[in-house]
Amino acid sequence: MPPSIDLRTLKAFAAVAREGNVTRAAEQMHVTQPAVTLQLKRLAADTGVTLFRRTSSGLELTQDGALLAAKAEQVLAALTDFGQTAGHLSTRVRGKLRIGTIIDPEFTRLGAFLKALIEHGPGIETTLRHGMSGEVPEGLRRNELDAGFYLGDPRYHEPSSDIAGEAAAPLFDSRELAQLTYRVVAPPSFASLVRGADWRQLASLPWIGTPPASVHNRLLSRLFADLGLRQNVVAHVDQETSMLAMVRTGVGLSLCRESIALHEQQSNGLVIAENVKIPTKLSFLSLRARSADPTILAAMEAIRRVWG
């Protein structure tokens, strides 16, 4: 069994095999000609193989030498690939990312987002926590989440002023993803009361209430408060599916995304209050203090790929 072959010797052999000339190979490797010649002699002695024959134009590989030269190139190529892979692994983003998810995954393009995140940051381990969008800012504040989807205006969760009474620095980084509209839906039996009604007339009708963290509650409570109205809540639910089920059974009014309202109108005969609507937006939030965190940057890049 031949002794292990020095890597520098292997590189010298491959260089001479490519150039057919010791001098050019030495120049390419930035070493002296005698050093290359010595390495070739050592390799020939260690392997017991005649590697080259001299010709009028320089050195020519023997049949055995050509076979070993091909193997040497494979080894050097594998070594280069090893170095590149090691370099990639050393710079790859690693860590955990806790993501707050809301409503249906198709609407937030959650699957496409996770796919883009895995491609951009394969070393990131993700955990999804489903809930209401109003819980996302609080989860970020309490370090229970790293990023998350949010419905509404994130500015309502920003501190209004600092200790000195001056405007406080923004707490969140917000990437707006889409504009959307919420509509009021009502049971078919409410049709005559809802059609043509404004917010003041609608406020006195029976409503299905939702928790404070839900976008429905936040949108309606601010709207009615600004108008100086009190919403007549007769029942409470904590899920949108339950909310719509109660509307269908005739309990009262509710708020829902326009696309869902139109579907419910067509499929279940629910009535849409055509004179009122509430515009809002879908955003992706993280803490501004963590904007340079590699995992957050990876998440924002994945969002950019999916949402543009």
C-alpha positions, -999 to 999 in steps of 0.1 A, spaced: 0 0 0 16 33 -10 21 60 16 -4 89 18 2 115 -8 8 151 1 -18 176 -11 9 199 -25 24 170 -45 -10 162 -59 -15 199 -69 19 200 -86 12 168 -105 -22 181 -117 -6 214 -128 22 198 -148 -3 174 -163 -24 204 -175 5 225 -187 28 198 -200 57 219 -187 73 221 -152 83 257 -156 48 269 -164 33 247 -137 58 262 -111 49 298 -122 12 290 -118 17 276 -83 42 304 -73 69 279 -64 103 271 -78 109 247 -107 131 224 -86 104 221 -60 79 209 -86 104 185 -101 111 170 -66 74 165 -60 70 147 -93 99 124 -85 84 117 -50 50 109 -64 64 86 -90 85 68 -63 55 65 -39 32 51 -66 57 31 -86 41 46 -117 59 63 -146 39 95 -149 54 113 -178 76 108 -209 97 136 -223 90 148 -258 104 176 -280 76 199 -268 78 191 -231 63 164 -209 35 140 -220 14 119 -197 18 82 -200 -14 60 -201 -11 53 -163 -2 90 -157 -33 102 -175 -55 79 -154 -39 93 -122 -41 129 -135 -79 124 -140 -82 111 -104 -61 140 -91 -85 165 -107 -114 148 -91 -98 149 -57 -89 186 -61 -125 194 -74 -139 176 -44 -116 196 -21 -128 229 -36 -164 218 -32 -157 208 4 -143 243 11 -172 261 -6 -197 240 14 -179 246 46 -178 283 39 -216 283 32 -223 265 64 -202 288 84 -221 319 72 -256 302 71 -282 319 93 -291 297 122 -316 301 150 -353 298 159 -381 320 146 -415 321 164 -441 334 140 -475 346 149 -501 334 123 -536 346 120 -568 338 101 -566 313 72 -531 303 58 -542 308 22 -549 345 29 -515 352 45 -497 330 19 -483 311 48 -471 281 28 -453 301 2 -437 322 30 -424 292 49 -411 277 16 -392 309 8 -379 311 44 -365 276 42 -348 283 9 -333 316 21 -324 304 57 -323 266 57 -307 267 92 -337 285 107 -361 264 128 -396 279 127 -425 276 152 -460 288 143 -483 301 169 -519 307 157 -540 333 173 -557 367 169 -537 395 152 -540 418 183 -520 392 202 -490 396 178 -477 430 190 -481 419 226 -463 386 218 -434 406 203 -433 429 234 -431 400 258 -405 381 237 -430 353 230 -429 359 193 -401 370 169 -424 382 140 -460 378 129 -489 388 107 -511 416 118 -545 430 107 -551 467 114 -530 497 120 -498 488 140 -495 524 152 -523 518 177 -498 496 196 -470 521 196 -462 540 228 -476 575 225 -448 593 243 -417 587 264 -410 597 300 -402 633 290 -435 636 271 -419 636 237 -429 613 208 -414 579 215 -394 560 189 -414 534 170 -414 501 186 -423 480 156 -410 475 121 -441 470 99 -441 456 63 -474 463 47 -486 433 26 -521 441 14 -550 465 16 -583 449 24 -619 459 33 -642 447 61 -680 446 56 -710 442 79 -730 410 73 -765 403 87 -790 375 88 -815 375 59 -843 385 84 -824 418 90 -825 428 53 -850 457 57 -831 470 87 -796 468 72 -801 480 36 -794 517 34 -784 519 71 -755 540 83 -733 532 113 -756 551 138 -786 529 127 -765 497 127 -751 503 162 -784 498 178 -791 464 161 -780 431 178 -743 424 172 -721 394 178 -690 405 198 -655 392 196 -625 394 220 -605 427 223 -575 411 204 -596 403 173 -595 427 144 -633 428 143 -634 442 179 -605 467 173 -620 481 141 -655 484 154 -647 497 189 -626 525 175 -652 534 149 -681 535 173 -660 554 199 -651 580 174 -688 584 165 -698 585 201 -720 554 197 -724 522 218 -725 489 200 -754 466 210 -735 434 216 -758 405 225 -734 375 222 -697 368 222 -676 343 202 -638 338 198 -636 324 163 -646 338 129 -663 305 119 -685 306 150 -693 342 144 -706 336 109 -725 305 121 -744 328 146 -751 353 119 -766 326 97 -788 314 126 -802 350 130 -785 361 162 -771 394 150 -747 413 128 -710 408 124 -680 422 106 -659 401 81 -636 404 52 -652 415 20 -643 383 1 -660 362 29 -690 385 30 -695 381 -7 -692 344 -4 -717 342 24 -741 364 5 -740 341 -24 -739 308 -6 -760 314 25 -781 345 17 -765 368 43 -771 405 37 -743 430 33 -748 465 46 -739 483 14 -735 518 28 -707 510 53 -673 495 51 -640 497 70 -606 497 51 -576 482 69 -544 464 60 -525 432 65 -489 437 77 -459 417 89 -444 429 122 -412 426 141 -395 446 168 -375 475 154 -348 468 180 -342 434 163 -342 447 127 -306 436 122 -311 401 136 -302 376 109 -333 355 115 -355 386 112 -337 397 81 -343 362 66 -380 364 75 -383 399 59 -366 386 27 -390 357 25 -419 381 29 -405 402 1 -402 372 -22 -438 361 -16 -455 395 -14 -432 417 -34 
